[in-house]
Amino acid sequence: MLVFGNYGRQFILLISVVGVLSTINAGLMLTPRILFSMARDGLLPQRVTTVNKGGTPAVALFICSFASVILVLSARSSRWWLLPRSSSWPTISRSFAALLVLRRKEPDLARPYKACLSVDHAVRFVRFGGFSHWLSDWRSEHSLFTVILILLSYAAALLITRRKP
């Protein structure tokens, strides 16, 4: 109220709407392409590699859209967003840990992009941020469901990759 006056609430709401729409757009652009790549590598049926005239992986987009609708309709409306949250923290932590291992094993590797304090931030996140945040979410039934889903996905990936020549 002090910074933006009477329009503070509307300003924050506008920023929130733009952020949510950006996140939805990123998910709609990224996720179908992951399925497309998996199908191209033989991990999913070849039909998932079908693209439309504009180059959009149409079948993969349909699968992602259908799965999203099922997820939203099956979860309680106030908590459906917890599923990706409970799986993102371990994933981000592993990514930062991989960055630290790569920097230690390959110190002279060319790094075209440099970020201020990136290693320091990665260390802090792996030590404190990701793991403790994930543990605080552990009590949620969504976290348990996510862990089960990750384990089933891993088992399926092992079965699929063992069948490939």
Secondary structure, DSSP 8 states (H G I E B T S, - for coil): -TTTGGGHHHHHHHHHHHHHHHHHHHHHHHHHHHHHHHHHTTSS-GGGG---TTS--HHHHHHHHHHHHHHHHHS-TTTTTHHHHHHHHHHHHHHHHHHHHHHHH-TTS--S---TTHHHHHHHIIIIIHHHHHHHHTTSHHHHHHHHHHHHHHHHHHHHHHH--
